[in-house]
Amino acid sequence: MSKQAILITGANGGIGNATARYFLEHDDSCYVYLGVRSGRDAADALVGEFPERCQVLPLDVCKREAWERALEEVAQAGRVITVLVNNAGHHEDHLLATMPDEAWENVIGSNLNSAFLGSRAVIRGMMGERFGRIINISSLSALLAPAGQTNYSAAKAGMVAMTQSLAKEVARMGITANAICPGYIETAATDEGDAEAKRARKKAIPMRRFGQPREVAAAVFFLANKDAGYITGATLKIDGGIL
């Protein structure tokens, strides 16, 4: 019988890495694959701390072949992915009138297409186990779309709709699909801009602070738990009360 495992994409970034750490610190029985495409220092550091319970899995989330290779490596180790956290993604902000084709295609690819490819790749294994958790890291931009992010907002809103549809398709198989919409979280992205811009962003948040990656990780951990089995198709915002 295959051993169950967790796969977190974008595991070198702030939210992805914090989520992997949260699982490793709160569940001694879990095995975590850290999906990364490039820049793996933070992921490697986690492997150094938990060498027996996690490993880096090279994965270009935008390519079907890369998903197939990754899942083949997991299967060869006698494991099956029963928790998938689709966290990888990025933004390239432009006004729509001047947005290059590449900025649209790249952002849709890394955020939306990647979640589709990943979910499709793991779903059969989850069906075989009669258990699965797919957690898509969307964004508050999906619900409160700002100017200059037509590509990113469209991709993240697409993730929410995809999650809802998928949840209905797999509900009877012991598989849930949920989306999380983080607002301003203390990561490299929120460090962009000058101090005045940062103060303005915090002022727009009722809690008057940015969220911590660990606070998002805690929500992912809960949704991945067996006790969250009656929650599916949900969209959870983590934004300090903005919306």
C-alpha positions in Angstrom: 0.0 0.0 0.0 1.3 3.4 -0.9 2.3 5.9 1.8 0.4 9.2 1.7 2.3 12.4 1.1 1.9 16.1 0.7 3.0 18.3 -2.2 3.4 22.0 -1.9 4.2 24.0 -5.0 6.2 27.2 -4.8 7.7 25.9 -1.6 10.7 28.2 -1.7 8.5 31.3 -1.4 7.1 32.9 1.8 3.7 31.2 2.0 4.8 27.9 0.5 7.8 27.5 2.7 5.8 28.5 5.8 3.1 26.0 4.9 5.6 23.2 4.5 7.2 24.1 7.9 3.8 24.1 9.6 3.0 20.6 8.4 6.4 19.3 9.5 6.1 20.9 12.9 2.6 19.9 13.6 2.3 16.4 12.1 5.2 14.0 12.9 3.8 11.4 10.5 3.6 13.5 7.3 6.0 13.5 4.4 6.3 16.7 2.4 7.5 17.2 -1.1 8.7 20.7 -1.8 7.9 21.6 -5.4 10.3 24.2 -6.7 11.3 25.3 -10.2 14.3 27.5 -9.3 15.8 29.3 -6.3 15.7 26.6 -3.7 17.7 27.9 -0.7 14.7 28.1 1.7 13.5 24.7 0.5 16.9 23.2 1.0 17.1 24.7 4.5 13.9 22.8 5.4 15.3 19.6 4.1 18.3 20.2 6.3 16.0 20.5 9.4 13.7 17.6 8.5 15.9 15.3 6.3 13.8 12.2 6.9 10.4 13.8 6.3 10.7 16.1 3.3 12.6 16.5 0.0 12.8 19.0 -2.8 11.0 17.9 -5.9 12.1 19.8 -9.1 8.9 20.9 -10.8 8.0 23.4 -13.5 4.3 23.7 -12.7 3.4 25.1 -16.1 4.4 21.9 -18.0 2.4 18.7 -18.1 5.6 16.7 -18.7 7.1 18.0 -15.5 4.1 17.0 -13.5 4.2 13.5 -15.0 7.9 13.2 -14.1 7.3 14.5 -10.5 4.5 12.1 -9.9 6.5 9.2 -11.3 9.3 10.0 -8.8 6.8 10.0 -6.0 5.4 6.7 -7.1 8.8 5.1 -7.3 9.3 6.0 -3.7 6.1 4.1 -2.8 4.1 7.2 -2.1 0.9 8.9 -3.4 0.0 12.6 -3.1 -3.2 12.9 -1.1 -2.7 16.6 -0.2 -1.9 19.1 -3.0 -1.3 22.8 -2.2 -1.3 24.7 -5.4 0.7 27.7 -4.2 3.1 28.5 -7.1 2.4 31.7 -9.0 3.6 35.2 -9.7 2.3 38.6 -10.9 3.4 41.0 -13.6 1.4 44.1 -13.2 0.5 46.3 -16.2 -2.5 48.4 -17.3 -4.5 46.3 -19.7 -4.0 48.8 -22.6 -0.3 48.4 -22.5 0.1 44.8 -21.2 2.5 42.7 -23.2 1.1 39.4 -24.4 3.8 37.6 -22.5 2.7 39.2 -19.2 -0.8 37.9 -19.7 0.2 34.4 -20.8 2.9 34.0 -18.1 0.6 35.0 -15.2 -2.3 32.9 -16.4 0.1 30.0 -16.9 1.9 30.2 -13.5 -1.3 30.8 -11.5 -4.2 29.1 -13.2 -2.8 26.6 -15.7 -0.5 25.3 -13.1 -3.3 24.6 -10.7 -5.2 22.8 -13.4 -2.2 20.7 -14.4 -1.4 19.8 -10.8 -5.0 18.9 -9.8 -5.4 16.7 -12.8 -2.1 15.0 -12.2 -2.9 14.0 -8.6 -6.6 13.3 -8.8 -6.4 9.7 -9.9 -4.1 8.8 -7.0 -6.5 10.5 -4.6 -9.4 8.5 -6.1 -7.5 5.3 -5.5 -7.0 6.3 -1.8 -10.6 7.5 -1.5 -9.1 10.5 0.2 -7.7 13.8 -1.0 -7.3 17.4 -0.3 -6.7 20.1 -3.0 -6.0 23.5 -1.6 -5.6 26.3 -4.1 -3.8 29.5 -2.9 -5.7 32.2 -4.8 -5.6 35.9 -3.7 -7.8 38.7 -2.4 -7.3 40.1 -5.9 -9.8 37.4 -7.1 -12.5 39.0 -5.0 -11.4 42.7 -4.9 -9.6 43.2 -8.2 -7.3 46.2 -8.3 -6.3 48.3 -11.3 -3.2 47.1 -13.0 -3.8 43.4 -12.3 -6.2 42.2 -15.0 -4.0 39.2 -15.7 -3.4 38.3 -12.0 -7.0 38.9 -10.9 -8.4 36.9 -13.8 -6.0 34.0 -13.0 -6.8 34.0 -9.3 -10.6 34.4 -9.9 -10.3 31.5 -12.3 -8.7 29.4 -9.5 -11.7 30.1 -7.3 -14.2 29.0 -9.9 -12.2 26.0 -10.8 -12.1 25.0 -7.2 -15.8 25.2 -6.9 -16.4 23.1 -10.0 -13.8 20.5 -9.0 -15.3 20.2 -5.5 -18.6 19.1 -7.0 -16.9 16.6 -9.3 -15.0 14.7 -6.6 -17.2 15.2 -3.5 -18.4 11.6 -3.4 -14.8 10.2 -3.6 -13.6 11.5 -0.3 -11.8 14.4 -2.0 -12.2 18.1 -1.1 -11.2 21.2 -3.0 -11.0 24.6 -1.3 -9.5 28.0 -2.1 -7.7 30.4 0.2 -7.5 34.1 -0.7 -4.7 35.8 1.2 -4.6 39.6 1.4 -1.4 41.5 2.3 0.9 38.9 3.8 4.4 39.7 5.1 6.5 38.3 2.2 9.0 39.7 -0.3 6.0 41.0 -2.4 4.8 43.3 0.4 8.3 44.8 0.8 7.9 46.3 -2.7 7.5 50.1 -2.9 8.5 52.8 -0.5 7.7 53.2 3.2 4.8 55.5 2.5 3.2 53.0 0.1 3.6 50.3 2.8 1.9 52.6 5.4 -1.0 53.3 3.1 -1.5 49.6 2.5 -1.6 48.9 6.2 -4.0 51.8 6.8 -6.5 50.1 4.4 -6.5 47.0 6.6 -8.9 47.1 9.6 -6.3 45.2 11.7 -3.6 47.7 10.7 -1.0 45.0 10.0 0.0 42.6 7.3 -0.7 38.9 7.9 2.1 36.4 8.6 2.8 33.5 6.2 2.2 31.2 9.2 -1.3 32.4 9.6 -2.1 31.3 6.0 -0.2 28.0 6.7 -2.5 27.3 9.7 -5.6 27.5 7.5 -4.0 25.2 4.9 -3.2 22.7 7.6 -6.8 22.8 8.9 -8.3 22.3 5.4 -5.9 19.4 4.8 -7.0 17.6 8.0 -9.3 14.6 7.9 -11.7 16.5 10.3 -12.3 19.1 7.6 -13.9 16.5 5.4 -17.3 18.3 5.1 -15.7 21.6 3.9 -15.4 21.7 0.1 -15.9 24.3 -2.6 -15.2 27.0 0.0 -13.3 30.2 -0.4 -11.6 31.4 2.7 -10.2 35.0 2.7 -7.3 35.8 5.1 -7.0 39.6 4.8 -7.3 41.2 8.2 -10.9 42.3 7.5 -10.4 44.3 4.2 -13.5 42.6 2.5 
